[in-house]
């Protein structure tokens, strides 16, 4: 086994992450640690042939209610974040191969007042991401194989690292969701999760909130309804519909239900548009929609404020106080 360059410096990153977390434990706001996430500019795509859509009520859009409550009955909220940074370059037969360090975390917060939350459960993990041909040469704890196989293709190495980083974050999100489902808290409460729940095991106690709309779920079968969704005013929702994946030519597998909800006035078709995924709602759809609207009454300070609910932003802010941002990582790099 050939030792990695500056192995002790790599290990110092894990100590740095641990010290950073311990020092900042308990802070629920972290403006100094926030970073803007890259805006996804991918074009909208039509629904793939392996997904089937079925309307669960009369196709169209509906006014939620004209007088929604100022408080919701939602208690638990969850989000996860990841950060992938270039660490060093590994000398592989004369080629400079980028080595990445990955931080990820997931948190469930619990409401203790209208705008007051405390951490209920947290998970943090770190990893050193390397391509396969480097992984095969190293004997070091914390090393994760990204699956990149071509030392001459830097784009593949970077993209595989990003994909692996996202997969590691999704793993801890699945783990923390499972712990919530197994806890006593799930007996009478629902967990509101940032992101979709489609493709995971059936979780009746989890509802996903999706803020991006790359796939047009209604365009193929209900193009008129898709246009109505784009033009839908504030406080309106779409019909409920189911999304089911075709496992093979004859078998349909996991199914999830969904609907769109307009949180804020649309300056453009996607502004204020939220998509909800669920297996079972904790209340009738009109009442549950009003809860989400109530959660959005405090506008979150983020780049997607128009479709973000405040408690999910609290989760993001909390995690960003526990995981070092790129500016802090760069400072440590310069000091080493």
ChimeraX attribute file (.defattr): number of C-alpha atoms within 10 A of each C-alpha:
attribute: neighborCount
match mode: 1-to-1
recipient: residues
	/A:1	8
	/A:2	9
	/A:3	10
	/A:4	16
	/A:5	12
	/A:6	10
	/A:7	10
	/A:8	9
	/A:9	14
	/A:10	17
	/A:11	14
	/A:12	12
	/A:13	19
	/A:14	18
	/A:15	12
	/A:16	14
	/A:17	19
	/A:18	17
	/A:19	13
	/A:20	16
	/A:21	18
	/A:22	11
	/A:23	12
	/A:24	16
	/A:25	13
	/A:26	13
	/A:27	13
	/A:28	20
	/A:29	17
	/A:30	16
	/A:31	11
	/A:32	10
	/A:33	18
	/A:34	18
	/A:35	13
	/A:36	7
	/A:37	9
	/A:38	7
	/A:39	9
	/A:40	9
	/A:41	7
	/A:42	8
	/A:43	9
	/A:44	11
	/A:45	12
	/A:46	13
	/A:47	17
	/A:48	12
	/A:49	8
	/A:50	12
	/A:51	16
	/A:52	17
	/A:53	19
	/A:54	15
	/A:55	17
	/A:56	13
	/A:57	10
	/A:58	10
	/A:59	17
	/A:60	17
	/A:61	21
	/A:62	15
	/A:63	15
	/A:64	21
	/A:65	13
	/A:66	9
	/A:67	8
	/A:68	17
	/A:69	14
	/A:70	12
	/A:71	15
	/A:72	17
	/A:73	18
	/A:74	18
	/A:75	18
	/A:76	25
	/A:77	25
	/A:78	29
	/A:79	23
	/A:80	24
	/A:81	20
	/A:82	22
	/A:83	20
	/A:84	21
	/A:85	19
	/A:86	16
	/A:87	19
	/A:88	17
	/A:89	14
	/A:90	17
	/A:91	13
	/A:92	12
	/A:93	8
	/A:94	7
	/A:95	11
	/A:96	14
	/A:97	21
	/A:98	20
	/A:99	19
	/A:100	23
	/A:101	23
	/A:102	23
	/A:103	23
	/A:104	25
	/A:105	24
	/A:106	27
	/A:107	25
	/A:108	25
	/A:109	24
	/A:110	20
	/A:111	17
	/A:112	11
	/A:113	9
	/A:114	12
	/A:115	12
	/A:116	12
	/A:117	19
	/A:118	17
	/A:119	17
	/A:120	15
	/A:121	15
	/A:122	16
	/A:123	16
	/A:124	20
	/A:125	18
	/A:126	24
	/A:127	20
	/A:128	26
	/A:129	30
	/A:130	27
	/A:131	25
	/A:132	17
	/A:133	16
	/A:134	22
	/A:135	17
	/A:136	12
	/A:137	13
	/A:138	14
	/A:139	12
	/A:140	15
	/A:141	9
	/A:142	14
	/A:143	17
	/A:144	22
	/A:145	19
	/A:146	24
	/A:147	18
	/A:148	21
	/A:149	15
	/A:150	13
	/A:151	18
	/A:152	11
	/A:153	11
	/A:154	14
	/A:155	11
	/A:156	17
	/A:157	24
	/A:158	21
	/A:159	13
	/A:160	20
	/A:161	28
	/A:162	20
	/A:163	12
	/A:164	20
	/A:165	26
	/A:166	17
	/A:167	13
	/A:168	21
	/A:169	24
	/A:170	18
	/A:171	13
	/A:172	20
	/A:173	24
	/A:174	16
	/A:175	14
	/A:176	21
	/A:177	22
	/A:178	13
	/A:179	14
	/A:180	22
	/A:181	19
	/A:182	11
	/A:183	10
	/A:184	10
	/A:185	16
	/A:186	16
	/A:187	11
	/A:188	8
	/A:189	17
	/A:190	23
	/A:191	25
	/A:192	24
	/A:193	23
	/A:194	22
	/A:195	18
	/A:196	19
	/A:197	22
	/A:198	20
	/A:199	12
	/A:200	11
	/A:201	11
	/A:202	15
	/A:203	18
	/A:204	16
	/A:205	20
	/A:206	26
	/A:207	24
	/A:208	20
	/A:209	23
	/A:210	18
	/A:211	20
	/A:212	16
	/A:213	16
	/A:214	14
	/A:215	13
	/A:216	14
	/A:217	22
	/A:218	20
	/A:219	15
	/A:220	14
	/A:221	14
	/A:222	16
	/A:223	13
	/A:224	13
	/A:225	18
	/A:226	20
	/A:227	14
	/A:228	15
	/A:229	24
	/A:230	16
	/A:231	15
	/A:232	24
	/A:233	21
	/A:234	18
	/A:235	21
	/A:236	22
	/A:237	25
	/A:238	24
	/A:239	19
	/A:240	20
	/A:241	21
	/A:242	19
	/A:243	18
	/A:244	19
	/A:245	19
	/A:246	16
	/A:247	12
	/A:248	9
	/A:249	7
	/A:250	6
	/A:251	8
	/A:252	14
	/A:253	11
	/A:254	14
	/A:255	20
	/A:256	22
	/A:257	22
	/A:258	23
	/A:259	20
	/A:260	23
	/A:261	28
	/A:262	29
	/A:263	28
	/A:264	20
	/A:265	15
	/A:266	17
	/A:267	8
	/A:268	10
	/A:269	16
	/A:270	18
	/A:271	19
	/A:272	22
	/A:273	28
	/A:274	23
	/A:275	20
	/A:276	23
	/A:277	25
	/A:278	24
	/A:279	19
	/A:280	16
	/A:281	16
	/A:282	19
	/A:283	11
	/A:284	9
	/A:285	14
	/A:286	15
	/A:287	18
	/A:288	17
	/A:289	25
	/A:290	23
	/A:291	19
	/A:292	24
	/A:293	25
	/A:294	19
	/A:295	24
	/A:296	20
	/A:297	14
	/A:298	14
	/A:299	15
	/A:300	18
	/A:301	14
	/A:302	17
	/A:303	13
	/A:304	17
	/A:305	18
	/A:306	22
	/A:307	26
	/A:308	26
	/A:309	23
	/A:310	21
	/A:311	26
	/A:312	25
	/A:313	22
	/A:314	24
	/A:315	25
	/A:316	24
	/A:317	21
	/A:318	25
	/A:319	30
	/A:320	27
	/A:321	23
	/A:322	26
	/A:323	24
	/A:324	21
	/A:325	18
	/A:326	16
	/A:327	13
	/A:328	13
	/A:329	17
	/A:330	14
	/A:331	10
	/A:332	12
	/A:333	13
	/A:334	8
	/A:335	7
	/A:336	7
